[in-house]
């Protein structure tokens, strides 16, 4: 079990199974602190936090296979697409984006991901040739 600073002890930040890392939903540290920063700032904070969490689990953003994002407003989707494209330029993981009310009122985005570990089976990261 890998924990996230400031996160509820009721769940882990991430768990590993074989060569896979599964994260819990992550929100921006500023949102956890009660600061209502703008969407793009929160999205970048969440992805920075995701990268740090994956590093602790033996992975990184390059090895992300799937991202699920929960946005509180549809108007954030263009900015989410921009931030996402800044992080994943060549390798783009599978992605789902959902509109949802989040448990933390100051959070505008929550992200969870599945990644392969760096020393895991690299075939798990390659896309089929179709």
N, CA and C of each residue as an Amber inpcrd file, in Angstrom:
protein
   390
   0.8460000  -1.1830000   0.0000000   0.0000000   0.0000000   0.0000000
   0.8870000   1.2410000   0.0000000   0.5640000   2.1760000  -0.8580000
   1.3110000   3.4210000  -0.9740000   0.3680000   4.5540000  -0.6020000
   0.7820000   5.3770000   0.3490000  -0.0980000   6.4340000   0.8400000
   0.2500000   7.7800000   0.2060000  -0.6980000   8.7060000   0.3030000
  -0.5280000  10.0700000  -0.1970000  -0.6470000  11.0090000   0.9900000
   0.3170000  11.9200000   1.1320000   0.2900000  12.8770000   2.2380000
  -0.9870000  13.7070000   2.1910000  -1.6500000  13.8260000   3.3290000
  -2.8650000  14.6140000   3.4340000  -4.1250000  13.8650000   3.0500000
  -3.9680000  12.6540000   2.5660000  -5.1170000  11.8580000   2.1310000
  -5.6810000  11.0780000   3.3060000  -6.9570000  10.8050000   3.2580000
  -7.6230000  10.0320000   4.2970000  -6.9540000   8.6750000   4.4600000
  -6.7290000   8.2430000   5.7030000  -6.1550000   6.9150000   5.9210000
  -7.1460000   5.7900000   5.6240000  -8.3600000   6.1340000   5.2220000
  -9.3720000   5.1190000   4.9350000  -9.0480000   4.3270000   3.6710000
  -8.1910000   4.8690000   2.7960000  -7.8250000   4.1310000   1.5870000
  -6.3910000   4.4480000   1.2040000  -5.8020000   3.5900000   0.3920000
  -4.4150000   3.7980000  -0.0240000  -4.3630000   4.6790000  -1.2650000
  -3.2440000   5.3240000  -1.4600000  -3.0530000   6.1320000  -2.6580000
  -2.8910000   5.2640000  -3.8850000  -2.2440000   4.1120000  -3.6970000
  -2.0490000   3.1780000  -4.8060000  -1.7560000   1.7960000  -4.2540000
  -2.0650000   0.8070000  -5.0570000  -1.6990000  -0.5800000  -4.7500000
  -1.0770000  -1.1730000  -6.0070000  -0.2310000  -2.1710000  -5.8070000
   0.3780000  -2.8490000  -6.9400000  -0.0900000  -4.2940000  -6.9720000
  -0.1740000  -4.8250000  -8.1810000  -0.4960000  -6.2360000  -8.3930000
   0.3510000  -6.6950000  -9.5690000   1.3280000  -7.5250000  -9.2870000
   2.2510000  -7.9260000 -10.3450000   2.9750000  -6.7090000 -10.8740000
   2.9170000  -6.4960000 -12.1750000   3.6110000  -5.3530000 -12.7800000
   2.6710000  -4.1770000 -13.0330000   1.5290000  -4.1490000 -12.3290000
   0.5730000  -3.0570000 -12.5000000   0.4340000  -2.2310000 -11.2300000
   0.2110000  -0.9320000 -11.4040000  -0.0420000  -0.0020000 -10.3040000
  -1.4330000   0.5810000 -10.5200000  -2.2710000   0.4990000  -9.4950000
  -3.6240000   1.0480000  -9.5360000  -3.6980000   2.1720000  -8.5150000
  -4.0270000   3.3820000  -8.9500000  -4.1240000   4.4890000  -7.9990000
  -5.5730000   4.7130000  -7.5850000  -5.7170000   5.2560000  -6.4080000
  -7.0200000   5.7620000  -5.9850000  -7.2310000   7.1080000  -6.6640000
  -8.4080000   7.6750000  -6.5060000  -8.6650000   9.0000000  -7.0490000
  -7.8010000  10.0340000  -6.3510000  -7.1730000  10.8910000  -7.1280000
  -6.3060000  11.9440000  -6.5980000  -6.9090000  13.3050000  -6.9070000
  -6.8600000  14.1900000  -5.9240000  -7.2650000  15.5820000  -6.1330000
  -6.0640000  16.4730000  -5.8550000  -6.1320000  17.6930000  -6.3080000
  -5.0250000  18.6360000  -6.1430000  -4.7560000  18.8940000  -4.6650000
  -3.4780000  18.9240000  -4.2630000  -3.1500000  19.2680000  -2.8810000
  -3.7430000  20.6110000  -2.4550000  -3.8050000  21.5700000  -3.3740000
  -4.3910000  22.8710000  -3.0230000  -5.8670000  22.7140000  -2.6780000
  -6.5700000  21.8300000  -3.3760000  -7.9840000  21.5850000  -3.0690000
  -8.1250000  20.9240000  -1.7030000  -7.2100000  20.0060000  -1.3800000
  -7.2320000  19.3720000  -0.0510000  -7.0110000  20.4030000   1.0470000
  -6.1920000  21.4240000   0.7400000  -5.9060000  22.4800000   1.7220000
  -7.0090000  23.5260000   1.7800000  -8.0300000  23.3780000   0.9390000
  -9.1440000  24.3200000   0.9550000  -8.9740000  25.5080000   0.0350000
  -7.9070000  25.5030000  -0.7760000  -7.6800000  26.6040000  -1.7210000
  -8.3680000  26.2840000  -3.0380000  -9.1380000  27.2050000  -3.5270000
  -9.8710000  26.9910000  -4.7740000  -9.1070000  27.5980000  -5.9440000
  -8.0190000  26.9370000  -6.3620000  -7.2760000  27.3950000  -7.5300000
  -8.0730000  27.0800000  -8.7840000  -7.6910000  27.6820000  -9.8960000
  -8.3740000  27.4350000 -11.1580000  -8.1850000  26.0150000 -11.6550000
  -8.9890000  25.6420000 -12.6420000  -8.9870000  24.2680000 -13.1270000
  -7.6240000  23.8280000 -13.6510000  -6.9980000  24.6230000 -14.5210000
  -5.7220000  24.2140000 -15.1160000  -4.6620000  23.9870000 -14.0440000
  -4.6220000  24.8430000 -13.0240000  -3.6680000  24.6700000 -11.9210000
  -3.9400000  23.3700000 -11.1770000  -5.2130000  23.1020000 -10.8900000
  -5.5520000  21.8580000 -10.1930000  -5.2040000  20.6410000 -11.0440000
  -5.4730000  20.7100000 -12.3410000  -5.1770000  19.5730000 -13.2170000
  -3.6780000  19.2850000 -13.2290000  -2.8620000  20.3320000 -13.3090000
  -1.4040000  20.1420000 -13.2890000  -0.9480000  19.5830000 -11.9460000
  -1.5010000  20.1040000 -10.8520000  -1.1470000  19.5880000  -9.5270000
  -1.4780000  18.1050000  -9.4080000  -2.6490000  17.7220000  -9.8950000
  -3.0610000  16.3160000  -9.8090000  -2.1030000  15.4350000 -10.6050000
  -1.7260000  15.8650000 -11.8070000  -0.8320000  15.0430000 -12.6180000
   0.5810000  15.0250000 -12.0510000   1.0240000  16.1130000 -11.4260000
   2.3090000  16.1020000 -10.7110000   2.2500000  15.1040000  -9.5600000
   1.1470000  15.1350000  -8.8320000   0.9670000  14.2110000  -7.7130000
   0.9230000  12.7650000  -8.2220000   0.2530000  12.5440000  -9.3480000
   0.2020000  11.2100000  -9.9380000   1.6090000  10.7320000 -10.2850000
   2.4100000  11.5900000 -10.8970000   3.7830000  11.2220000 -11.2380000
   4.6020000  10.8550000 -10.0130000   4.4720000  11.6250000  -8.9430000
   5.2080000  11.3410000  -7.7060000   4.7460000  10.0300000  -7.0770000
   3.4470000   9.7970000  -7.0790000   2.9010000   8.5610000  -6.5180000
   3.3740000   7.3530000  -7.3260000   3.3410000   7.4620000  -8.6440000
   3.8020000   6.3560000  -9.4870000   5.2850000   6.0770000  -9.2690000
   6.0910000   7.1180000  -9.0820000   7.5210000   6.9270000  -8.8300000
   7.7350000   6.1060000  -7.5630000   6.9510000   6.3710000  -6.5380000
   7.0620000   5.6100000  -5.2880000   6.6460000   4.1590000  -5.4720000
   5.8450000   3.8990000  -6.5090000   5.3660000   2.5420000  -6.7710000
   6.1960000   1.8370000  -7.8470000   7.2650000   2.4820000  -8.3250000
   8.1210000   1.8600000  -9.3290000   7.6640000   2.0820000 -10.7550000
   6.9490000   3.1690000 -10.9940000   6.4520000   3.4710000 -12.3290000
   6.6670000   4.9500000 -12.6190000   6.0820000   5.4250000 -13.7070000
   6.1370000   6.8450000 -14.0480000   5.0230000   7.1560000 -15.0410000
   4.9310000   8.4140000 -15.4310000   3.8510000   8.8300000 -16.3250000
   3.9560000   8.2030000 -17.7150000   5.1610000   7.8480000 -18.1460000
   5.3450000   7.2070000 -19.4480000   4.6790000   5.8330000 -19.4810000
   4.6120000   5.1810000 -18.3300000   4.0720000   3.8240000 -18.2500000
   2.5850000   3.7760000 -17.8910000   1.9240000   4.9290000 -17.9070000
   0.4860000   4.9500000 -17.6180000  -0.2610000   4.2990000 -18.7810000
  -1.1440000   3.3740000 -18.4370000  -1.9360000   2.6530000 -19.4320000
  -3.3340000   3.2310000 -19.5840000  -3.8950000   3.7060000 -18.4750000
  -5.2780000   4.1940000 -18.4850000  -5.4320000   5.3290000 -17.4780000
  -6.1820000   6.3550000 -17.8620000  -6.4870000   7.4920000 -16.9890000
  -8.0000000   7.6790000 -16.9670000  -8.5350000   7.8320000 -15.7770000
  -9.9440000   8.1920000 -15.6170000  -9.9800000   9.5300000 -14.8940000
 -10.6370000  10.5030000 -15.5120000 -10.7280000  11.8380000 -14.9270000
 -12.1840000  12.1780000 -14.6720000 -12.4170000  12.8090000 -13.5420000
 -13.7510000  13.2460000 -13.1480000 -13.7090000  14.7630000 -13.0370000
 -14.4700000  15.4500000 -13.8910000 -14.5170000  16.9110000 -13.9100000
 -15.8480000  17.3740000 -13.3430000 -15.8300000  18.5020000 -12.6380000
 -17.0720000  19.0090000 -12.0500000 -17.8810000  19.8620000 -13.0130000
 -17.3000000  20.2310000 -14.1590000 -18.0080000  21.0910000 -15.1090000
 -17.5350000  20.7730000 -16.5250000 -18.4670000  20.6510000 -17.4530000
 -18.1320000  20.3320000 -18.8470000 -17.2630000  21.4070000 -19.4900000
 -17.3430000  22.6290000 -19.0030000 -16.5450000  23.7110000 -19.5910000
 -15.0440000  23.5030000 -19.3600000 -14.6760000  22.6100000 -18.4390000
 -13.2590000  22.3340000 -18.1720000 -12.6400000  21.3800000 -19.1930000
 -13.4380000  20.7220000 -20.0030000 -12.9220000  19.6960000 -20.9100000
 -11.8450000  20.2150000 -21.8680000 -11.9960000  21.3720000 -22.5140000
 -10.9160000  21.8440000 -23.3940000  -9.5890000  22.0460000 -22.6500000
  -9.6440000  22.5900000 -21.4420000  -8.4110000  22.7900000 -20.6540000
  -7.8290000  21.4500000 -20.2290000  -8.6830000  20.4940000 -19.8820000
  -8.2140000  19.1570000 -19.5130000  -7.4910000  18.5300000 -20.7040000
  -8.0570000  18.6630000 -21.8930000  -7.4100000  18.1280000 -23.0900000
  -6.0340000  18.7550000 -23.2980000  -5.9100000  20.0590000 -23.0610000
  -4.6250000  20.7520000 -23.2160000  -3.5980000  20.2590000 -22.2060000
  -3.9840000  20.2000000 -20.9330000  -3.0560000  19.7510000 -19.8870000
  -2.6550000  18.3000000 -20.1410000  -3.6110000  17.4690000 -20.4980000
  -3.3480000  16.0590000 -20.7920000  -2.3210000  15.9400000 -21.9230000
  -2.5030000  16.7130000 -22.9900000  -1.5990000  16.6590000 -24.1420000
  -0.2070000  17.1900000 -23.8100000  -0.0920000  18.0860000 -22.8290000
   1.2190000  18.5780000 -22.4060000   1.9940000  17.4980000 -21.6640000
   1.2910000  16.6430000 -20.9360000   1.9430000  15.5850000 -20.1550000
   2.2380000  14.3710000 -21.0260000   1.2650000  13.9550000 -21.8150000
   1.4250000  12.7730000 -22.6640000   1.4930000  13.2220000 -24.1170000
   2.7200000  13.4550000 -24.6010000   2.9010000  13.9730000 -25.9520000
   2.9420000  12.8540000 -26.9920000   3.7940000  11.8630000 -26.8050000
   3.9160000  10.7640000 -27.7670000   3.0350000   9.5880000 -27.3740000
   3.1960000   9.1510000 -26.1490000   2.4070000   8.0290000 -25.6300000
   1.1380000   8.5960000 -25.0060000  -0.0070000   8.2300000 -25.5130000
  -1.2730000   8.6840000 -24.9320000  -1.9990000   7.4760000 -24.3640000
  -2.1590000   7.4320000 -23.0470000  -2.8690000   6.2970000 -22.4540000
  -4.3510000   6.3050000 -22.8200000  -4.9860000   5.1580000 -22.6630000
  -6.4380000   5.0950000 -22.8030000  -7.0310000   6.0450000 -21.7700000
  -8.1710000   6.6570000 -22.1040000  -8.6960000   7.6910000 -21.2070000
 -10.2110000   7.7090000 -21.2080000 -10.7490000   7.9480000 -20.0290000
 -12.1750000   8.1980000 -19.8560000 -12.3110000   9.4900000 -19.0670000
 -13.2200000  10.3580000 -19.4860000 -13.5000000  11.5940000 -18.7550000
 -14.9890000  11.6270000 -18.4490000 -15.3080000  11.8740000 -17.1820000
 -16.6880000  11.8200000 -16.7030000 -17.0150000  13.1270000 -15.9860000
 -18.2270000  13.6300000 -16.1670000 -18.6990000  14.7650000 -15.3670000
 -19.2750000  14.2120000 -14.0790000 -18.8570000  14.7850000 -12.9420000
 -19.2950000  14.2530000 -11.6560000 -19.2070000  15.3150000 -10.5730000
 -20.0730000  15.1790000  -9.5770000 -19.9320000  15.9770000  -8.3560000
 -18.8910000  15.2620000  -7.5050000 -17.9040000  15.9980000  -7.0160000
 -16.8440000  15.3900000  -6.2130000 -17.1130000  15.5860000  -4.7300000
 -16.5630000  14.6920000  -3.9230000 -16.7950000  14.7270000  -2.4810000
 -16.1780000  15.9640000  -1.8290000 -15.0790000  16.4560000  -2.3910000
 -14.3980000  17.6310000  -1.8450000 -14.8660000  18.8670000  -2.6140000
 -15.5670000  19.7900000  -1.9720000 -16.1590000  20.9330000  -2.6810000
 -15.1580000  21.8200000  -3.4220000 -13.9140000  21.9080000  -2.9490000
 -12.9250000  22.7580000  -3.6140000 -12.2290000  22.0560000  -4.7810000
 -12.4510000  20.7580000  -4.9450000 -11.8180000  20.0010000  -6.0350000
 -12.6190000  20.1680000  -7.3230000 -11.9150000  20.4880000  -8.3930000
 -12.5340000  20.6400000  -9.7060000 -12.2660000  19.4320000 -10.5960000
 -11.2760000  18.6090000 -10.2110000 -10.8940000  17.4250000 -10.9720000
 -10.3780000  16.3560000 -10.0150000 -10.6790000  15.1120000 -10.3360000
 -10.1240000  13.9560000  -9.6310000  -9.6560000  12.9860000 -10.7040000
  -8.4840000  12.3970000 -10.4940000  -7.8910000  11.5030000 -11.4950000
  -7.4640000  10.2070000 -10.8300000  -7.7230000   9.1030000 -11.5070000
  -7.1760000   7.8110000 -11.1000000  -6.5490000   7.1760000 -12.3270000
  -5.5750000   6.2850000 -12.1040000  -4.8400000   5.7270000 -13.2350000
  -4.4210000   4.2920000 -12.9730000  -4.0910000   3.6180000 -14.0570000
  -3.4630000   2.2990000 -14.0270000  -2.1790000   2.4340000 -14.8290000
  -1.0670000   1.9530000 -14.2650000   0.2240000   2.0410000 -14.9430000
   0.9630000   0.7170000 -14.8110000   1.8800000   0.4800000 -15.7290000
   2.7900000  -0.6580000 -15.6310000   4.0160000  -0.1990000 -14.8490000
   4.6390000  -1.1040000 -14.1230000   5.8860000  -0.7500000 -13.4560000
   6.9910000  -0.6590000 -14.5050000   8.0200000   0.1150000 -14.2100000
   9.1080000   0.3310000 -15.1590000   9.8260000  -0.9720000 -15.4770000
  10.0370000  -1.8120000 -14.4750000  10.7450000  -3.0740000 -14.7080000
   9.8010000  -4.2220000 -15.0560000   8.5360000  -3.9020000 -15.2760000
   7.5550000  -4.9300000 -15.6250000   7.6490000  -5.3340000 -17.0850000
   6.7380000  -6.1480000 -17.4970000   6.6770000  -6.6480000 -18.8670000
   6.3180000  -5.5060000 -19.8100000   7.2720000  -5.0800000 -20.6240000
   7.0420000  -3.9510000 -21.5260000   6.0150000  -4.2570000 -22.6050000
   5.7780000  -5.5410000 -22.8960000   4.7480000  -5.8880000 -23.8730000
   3.3790000  -5.4150000 -23.4110000   3.2100000  -5.2760000 -22.1040000
   1.9260000  -4.8130000 -21.5780000   1.6770000  -3.3510000 -21.9390000
   2.7220000  -2.6270000 -22.3070000   2.5880000  -1.2080000 -22.5980000
   2.3990000  -0.9510000 -24.0960000   2.7910000  -1.8870000 -24.9430000
   2.6800000  -1.6630000 -26.3840000   1.2520000  -1.8260000 -26.8650000
   0.9280000  -1.0330000 -27.8560000  -0.4190000  -1.0840000 -28.4220000
  -0.4640000  -2.1230000 -29.5340000  -1.6150000  -2.7620000 -29.7220000
  -1.7290000  -3.6920000 -30.8460000  -1.6040000  -2.9390000 -32.1740000
  -1.1160000  -3.6200000 -33.1800000  -0.8930000  -2.9750000 -34.4830000
  -2.1280000  -3.0840000 -35.3690000  -3.2300000  -2.4950000 -34.9510000
  -4.4200000  -2.4560000 -35.7990000  -4.9410000  -1.0840000 -35.9570000
